[in-house]
Amino acid sequence: MEIISDHRIESDSIGSHQVPIEAYYGVQSLRAQENFNITGNKLHPTFIQSLAYIKKAAAVTNGAINRLDPKKSQAIIEACDEIIDGELLNEFIVDPIQGGAGTSMNMNANEVIANRANTLLQGDKGDYNLVHPNDHVNYGQSTNDVIPTAGKITAYQLCVGLQKEMVRLQETLEKKAEEFDHILKMGRTQMQDAIPIRLGQEFKAYAVAVERNCQRLDYVIQEILTINMGATAIGTGLNADSQYVQQIVPELASITGIPLVQAQDLIDGTQHIDSFSMISGVLRTFALTLSKMANDLRLISSGPKTGFNEINLPKKQNGSSIMPGKVNPVIPEVINQIAFKVAGNDTTIAMAVEAGQLELNAFEPVIFYALFESISILENGIKTFVDNCLIDITANEDRCKELLESSVGIITALVPHIGYQKGSEIANEALFTGQSVREIILKEDLLSEEELERILSPDQMTSPGICQR
């Protein structure tokens, strides 16, 4: 191996290239860094860890079936363990969005692990006579089974964190539903007064919607537990020992603690990556649910003097550089923006999943970049939604009562007792004169005060059944 100053010379099928002498990455990683300066970001740390899990499982399996020298196998395993523990992450230099179906990601891992294994065996970085990136670290594998498997392991692990926050969100909403259950307010459809509803019922509905999305996510992540390790290039298993093909997935499942299973048809498992569009679709649906909830909170907290002002959002920061005292609903606003981003990412993922041709989809890098971002920003968004908004929401009971009493919406509860036609007349009179429905009913002696109180009670107006006079 030739050394020039503080660089070593490495060669590949393209030619020779100088690599920093202290680098654990090699020539192929460096070429990828030069070719794909796209996002300015690095690979997700959990994805790097997933790659190390795969390389470790392969080294264990190949060692067990005598396809890899025990010393080489052990050195590779030790190098992988260091990466799993969070070391050497800065040696992964390739951009998340890249051409080549993820070959650069795979080779970055192969080179870092090989060079670290070489140093563990008292060899030099860049001298691959002891441990070679392709011949040893990548033995029995291909980018085309390693990268989709790493993507699925990463997505699964990230979703575990997201699910925990979703459960916390649901529990927070349920507590608010109990806290506000006694507060009667005006319900609205199409932004117009409709009929009364309890504030607690609104928050309970939010909790139920979150629970439903939790169930959807729990179902769909089972899809990404099926992996194509052992497929190698196109699903035929070329260059992989038959024992390796049988043992690699159980070994990887054992190492990760994730219940991974091998695809029944490895060619299908390599060609088709529709499971990523499924999980992205569920994330989009959940994001839209959150955004609708955020819209509601912005509306019913609007004001504070000229809007609905039925609830108070916690004041988190100044709302204007020019208007003193203005406070904006910044947390719901960021939830809206997260939803916009997740929806956009879902479109990217859908286009990339469709764009595969023949035996491979080459666009997994952008799928993973978008998918990991969606999961992460949803998890972080829920954290700030719960901690900086939901837990400190308070209700303006007097304002809710004021709007309810001044609305003609309560007339609907009186229709079974006075008839639809009479109800319409009273509603129009209330709108024209500014009198309340209650005042007109009593003035015309249509119902007694006692009957009105019974009919217009929170329980009567917000649950099925007709109150008897």
C-alpha positions in Angstrom: 0.0 0.0 0.0 1.5 3.3 -1.1 1.6 6.2 1.4 1.8 9.9 0.3 2.1 12.3 3.1 -1.0 12.0 5.3 -2.9 9.9 2.7 -2.9 6.3 1.6 -3.5 5.2 -2.0 -6.4 2.8 -2.5 -7.6 1.3 -5.8 -10.9 0.0 -7.2 -12.3 -0.8 -10.6 -12.3 3.0 -11.4 -8.7 3.6 -10.6 -6.6 4.9 -7.7 -7.5 7.5 -5.2 -6.0 9.2 -2.1 -7.7 8.4 1.1 -6.9 10.1 4.5 -4.5 7.8 6.2 -6.4 7.8 9.5 -9.8 7.1 7.9 -11.6 3.9 8.4 -13.6 4.4 5.3 -12.1 3.6 1.9 -12.0 4.6 -1.7 -15.5 3.6 -2.6 -17.0 5.6 0.3 -14.9 8.6 -0.7 -16.0 8.5 -4.3 -19.6 8.4 -3.2 -19.0 11.4 -0.9 -17.6 13.3 -3.9 -20.4 12.2 -6.3 -23.4 12.7 -4.0 -23.3 15.9 -2.2 -27.0 16.2 -2.1 -28.6 16.8 1.3 -25.6 17.8 3.3 -26.7 15.2 5.9 -25.3 11.9 7.0 -26.9 8.5 7.3 -29.3 8.1 10.2 -27.4 6.7 13.2 -30.0 3.9 13.7 -29.6 2.9 10.0 -25.8 2.7 10.6 -26.4 0.5 13.6 -28.8 -1.7 11.5 -26.0 -2.2 8.9 -23.6 -3.2 11.7 -26.2 -5.7 13.0 -26.5 -7.3 9.5 -22.7 -7.5 9.0 -22.3 -9.0 12.4 -25.0 -11.6 11.8 -23.4 -12.5 8.4 -20.0 -12.9 10.1 -21.4 -15.1 12.8 -23.3 -17.2 10.3 -20.4 -17.5 7.8 -18.0 -18.4 10.7 -20.4 -21.0 12.0 -20.6 -22.8 8.6 -16.8 -22.5 8.1 -17.1 -20.1 5.2 -15.1 -17.5 7.1 -11.8 -17.9 9.0 -12.5 -17.7 12.8 -10.1 -14.9 13.4 -11.5 -12.8 10.5 -15.1 -13.6 11.7 -14.3 -12.5 15.3 -12.6 -9.3 14.2 -15.5 -8.4 12.0 -17.9 -9.1 14.9 -15.9 -6.9 17.3 -15.8 -4.1 14.8 -19.6 -4.3 14.3 -20.1 -4.3 18.1 -18.2 -1.0 18.3 -20.5 0.6 15.7 -23.6 -0.8 17.4 -22.3 0.9 20.6 -22.1 4.2 18.8 -18.5 4.3 17.8 -17.1 5.2 14.4 -20.3 6.9 13.3 -18.3 9.8 11.8 -16.6 7.3 9.4 -19.9 7.0 7.6 -19.5 9.8 5.1 -22.0 9.1 2.3 -25.1 11.2 1.7 -28.4 9.5 2.4 -29.7 10.3 -1.1 -27.5 8.6 -3.7 -27.5 6.7 -6.9 -26.7 3.0 -7.1 -29.5 1.5 -5.0 -27.6 2.0 -1.8 -24.3 0.4 -2.9 -22.4 3.4 -1.5 -24.1 2.9 1.9 -23.2 -0.8 1.9 -19.6 -0.2 0.8 -19.2 2.5 3.4 -20.1 -0.1 6.1 -18.0 -2.8 4.5 -14.9 -0.5 4.4 -15.2 0.8 7.9 -15.8 -2.6 9.3 -12.9 -4.2 7.3 -10.4 -1.5 8.3 -11.4 -1.6 11.9 -11.1 -5.4 11.8 -7.7 -5.1 10.2 -6.5 -2.8 13.0 -7.9 -5.2 15.6 -5.7 -7.9 13.9 -2.7 -5.5 14.1 -2.9 -4.8 10.4 -3.0 -1.4 8.6 -6.0 0.5 7.3 -6.3 0.1 3.6 -4.3 -3.1 3.5 -7.1 -5.6 2.8 -5.0 -8.8 2.8 -6.3 -9.6 6.2 -9.9 -8.6 6.0 -11.4 -7.4 2.7 -14.5 -5.3 2.5 -16.1 -7.3 -0.3 -14.5 -10.8 0.1 -15.0 -11.1 3.9 -17.3 -8.4 5.4 -19.8 -8.6 2.4 -19.4 -12.4 2.0 -22.7 -14.0 1.0 -24.5 -10.7 0.7 -25.4 -8.0 -1.8 -26.4 -4.4 -1.5 -29.8 -5.6 -2.7 -30.5 -7.7 0.4 -28.5 -5.7 2.9 -29.9 -2.2 2.3 -33.7 -3.0 2.3 -33.1 -5.2 5.4 -31.3 -2.3 7.1 -34.1 0.0 6.1 -36.7 -2.3 7.6 -34.8 -2.8 10.9 -34.4 1.0 11.2 -38.0 1.8 10.4 -39.2 -0.8 12.9 -36.9 0.6 15.7 -38.0 4.2 15.0 -41.6 3.2 15.0 -41.2 1.7 18.5 -40.3 5.1 19.7 -43.1 6.8 17.8 -45.7 4.3 19.2 -44.7 5.2 22.8 -45.4 8.8 22.1 -48.6 8.0 20.4 -49.8 6.1 23.5 -48.8 9.1 25.7 -50.7 11.4 23.4 -53.8 9.2 23.7 -53.6 9.1 27.5 -53.2 12.9 27.7 -56.2 13.5 25.5 -58.2 11.0 27.6 -57.3 12.9 30.8 -58.4 16.1 29.2 -61.7 14.5 28.1 -62.4 13.6 31.7 -61.4 17.1 33.0 -63.7 18.8 30.5 -66.5 16.3 30.5 -69.0 18.6 32.4 -68.5 21.6 30.1 -71.3 22.2 27.6 -70.4 24.2 24.5 -71.8 24.8 21.0 -70.9 22.2 18.4 -70.2 23.4 14.9 -70.5 21.9 11.4 -69.2 23.6 8.3 -68.1 26.4 10.6 -71.7 27.2 11.5 -73.5 26.6 14.9 -75.0 23.1 15.0 -76.0 21.5 18.3 -74.5 21.4 21.8 -71.6 19.1 22.7 -69.5 18.6 25.8 -65.9 19.8 25.5 -64.9 16.5 27.0 -66.6 14.7 24.2 -64.5 16.6 21.6 -61.3 15.6 23.4 -62.5 12.0 23.8 -63.0 11.9 20.0 -59.4 13.0 19.5 -58.2 10.3 21.9 -60.2 7.6 20.0 -58.7 8.8 16.6 -55.2 8.5 18.0 -55.9 5.0 19.3 -57.2 4.0 15.9 -54.0 5.3 14.3 -51.9 3.4 16.9 -53.7 0.2 15.9 -53.1 0.9 12.2 -49.4 1.4 12.8 -49.1 -1.7 15.0 -50.6 -3.7 12.1 -48.5 -2.3 9.3 -45.1 -2.6 11.0 -45.6 -6.3 11.0 -45.1 -6.0 7.2 -41.6 -4.8 7.6 -40.5 -7.7 9.7 -40.3 -9.8 6.5 -36.8 -9.4 5.0 -34.9 -10.7 2.0 -31.5 -11.6 3.5 -30.1 -14.5 1.6 -31.4 -13.2 -1.7 -28.1 -11.6 -2.7 -28.3 -9.7 -6.0 -31.8 -10.5 -7.4 -33.3 -13.1 -5.1 -31.6 -16.2 -6.5 -29.1 -16.4 -3.7 -26.1 -16.5 -6.0 -22.7 -16.7 -4.1 -24.4 -17.5 -0.8 -24.0 -20.8 0.9 -27.3 -22.7 1.2 -26.7 -23.1 5.0 -26.1 -19.4 5.2 -29.3 -18.6 3.4 -31.2 -20.8 5.9 -29.4 -19.4 9.0 -28.8 -15.7 8.4 -32.4 -14.4 9.2 -32.7 -16.4 12.5 -29.3 -15.2 13.5 -30.1 -11.6 12.7 -33.4 -11.9 14.6 -31.5 -13.2 17.6 -28.9 -10.4 17.5 -31.4 -7.6 17.1 -34.1 -9.0 19.3 -36.6 -8.2 16.5 -38.9 -11.0 15.3 -37.6 -11.0 11.7 -38.7 -13.6 9.2 -37.4 -14.5 5.8 -39.5 -13.7 2.7 -41.1 -16.8 1.3 -40.1 -15.8 -2.2 -36.7 -14.0 -2.1 -37.2 -12.7 -5.7 -40.4 -11.1 -4.8 -38.8 -9.8 -1.6 -36.1 -8.2 -3.6 -38.2 -6.7 -6.5 -41.0 -5.3 -4.4 -40.8 -2.9 -1.6 -44.5 -2.0 -1.2 -44.3 -2.4 2.5 -42.6 0.9 2.7 -45.4 2.6 0.9 -47.9 0.9 3.3 -46.2 2.2 6.4 -45.7 5.7 4.9 -49.4 5.8 4.1 -50.3 5.0 7.7 -47.9 7.8 8.9 -49.6 10.2 6.5 -53.0 9.3 7.7 -51.9 9.8 11.3 -50.3 13.1 10.5 -53.5 14.3 8.8 -55.5 13.3 11.9 -53.0 15.3 14.1 -53.3 18.3 11.8 -57.1 18.3 11.9 -56.8 18.3 15.7 -54.4 21.1 15.7 -56.8 23.1 13.4 -59.6 22.6 15.9 -57.4 23.8 18.8 -56.4 26.9 16.9 -60.0 27.7 16.1 -61.6 27.2 19.5 -58.8 29.1 21.2 -59.0 32.0 18.8 -59.2 35.5 20.1 -58.8 36.1 22.9 -61.4 38.9 22.6 -62.8 38.5 19.1 -62.7 34.8 18.5 -64.2 31.7 20.0 -61.9 31.7 23.1 -63.5 28.5 24.5 -60.2 27.2 25.6 -56.8 28.6 26.5 -53.6 27.3 25.0 -50.5 27.7 27.2 -48.5 30.8 26.3 -45.1 29.7 25.0 -43.5 32.7 23.3 -44.2 36.2 22.0 -46.3 36.1 18.9 -45.1 39.3 17.1 -42.2 41.6 16.6 -44.5 44.5 16.2 -47.8 43.8 18.1 -47.2 43.9 21.9 -49.0 41.2 23.9 -49.9 39.0 20.9 -49.5 35.3 21.5 -49.8 32.8 18.7 -50.8 29.1 18.7 -47.3 28.1 17.8 -47.4 24.4 18.9 -50.5 23.5 16.9 -49.0 25.4 13.9 -45.9 23.3 14.0 -48.1 20.2 14.1 -49.7 21.4 10.9 -46.3 21.9 9.2 -45.2 18.4 10.3 -48.3 17.0 8.6 -47.5 18.9 5.4 -44.0 17.4 5.4 -45.1 13.9 6.1 -47.7 14.1 3.3 -45.0 15.3 0.9 -42.7 12.5 2.0 -45.4 10.0 1.4 -45.7 11.2 -2.2 -42.0 10.8 -2.6 -42.1 7.3 -1.2 -45.0 6.3 -3.4 -43.3 7.6 -6.6 -40.1 5.8 -5.6 -41.8 2.5 -4.8 -43.6 2.6 -8.2 -40.3 3.4 -10.0 -38.6 0.0 -9.6 -37.8 -1.9 -12.7 -37.5 -5.7 -13.2 -35.5 -7.4 -10.5 -34.7 -4.3 -8.3 -35.9 -1.0 -7.0 -32.9 1.4 -7.2 -34.6 4.2 -5.2 -34.5 2.9 -1.7 -32.1 5.7 -0.5 -34.7 8.4 -1.0 -37.4 6.2 0.4 -35.4 5.7 3.6 -34.5 9.4 3.8 -38.1 10.4 3.6 -39.5 7.6 5.8 -37.0 8.0 8.6 -37.7 11.8 8.6 -41.5 11.2 8.8 -41.2 8.9 11.7 -38.7 11.1 13.6 -40.6 14.4 13.1 -43.9 12.8 14.1 -42.3 11.5 17.3 -40.7 14.8 18.1 -43.9 16.7 17.2 -46.0 14.6 19.5 -43.5 15.3 22.3 -43.8 19.0 22.0 -47.6 18.8 21.3 -48.1 17.0 24.6 -45.5 18.7 26.8 -45.9 22.3 25.5 -49.6 22.4 24.7 -52.1 19.7 25.6 -51.3 19.1 29.2 -51.7 22.8 30.1 -54.9 23.5 28.1 -57.6 25.1 30.2 -61.3 25.7 29.5 -63.2 29.0 29.6 -66.4 27.7 31.0 -68.2 31.0 31.1 -67.3 31.7 27.5 -68.6 28.3 26.4 -71.9 29.0 28.2 -72.2 32.5 26.8 -71.8 31.3 23.2 -74.1 28.4 23.8 -76.9 30.5 25.3 -76.6 33.1 22.5 -76.8 30.5 19.8 -79.9 29.3 18.0 -78.3 25.8 17.9 -80.1 24.7 21.1 -83.4 25.0 19.3 -82.8 21.5 17.8 -83.1 19.9 21.3 -86.6 21.6 21.6 -87.9 20.4 18.2 -89.4 17.1 19.6 -91.4 19.3 22.1 -92.5 22.3 20.0 -92.2 21.0 16.4 -89.8 21.8 13.5 -91.9 24.7 12.1 -92.2 26.5 15.4 -88.6 25.9 16.0 -87.7 27.6 12.7 -89.8 30.6 13.6 -88.1 31.0 17.0 -84.6 30.6 15.5 -85.3 33.3 12.9 -86.8 35.6 15.6 -83.7 35.0 17.8 -81.4 35.9 15.0 -83.4 39.0 14.0 -84.0 40.4 17.5 -80.9 39.3 19.3 -83.1 37.6 22.0 -82.0 34.2 23.2 -84.0 31.1 22.3 -84.6 30.5 26.0 -86.1 34.0 26.4 -88.5 33.6 23.4 -89.7 30.2 24.6 -90.5 31.5 28.0 -92.1 34.7 26.6 -94.4 32.7 24.4 -95.1 30.2 27.3 -94.2 27.3 25.1 -92.3 25.5 27.9 -91.8 26.2 31.6 -88.5 27.1 33.1 -88.3 23.7 34.7 -88.9 21.9 31.5 -86.3 24.0 29.7 -83.7 23.2 32.3 -84.4 19.5 32.0 -84.4 19.5 28.2 -81.4 21.7 27.9 -79.3 19.9 30.5 -75.8 18.7 29.3 -76.7 15.1 29.5 -80.0 15.5 27.6 -78.5 17.5 24.8 -75.3 15.4 24.3 -76.6 11.9 24.4 -79.3 9.8 22.6 -82.9 9.9 23.7 -85.7 12.4 24.0 -86.4 14.2 27.3 -90.0 13.7 28.5 -91.8 17.0 29.4 
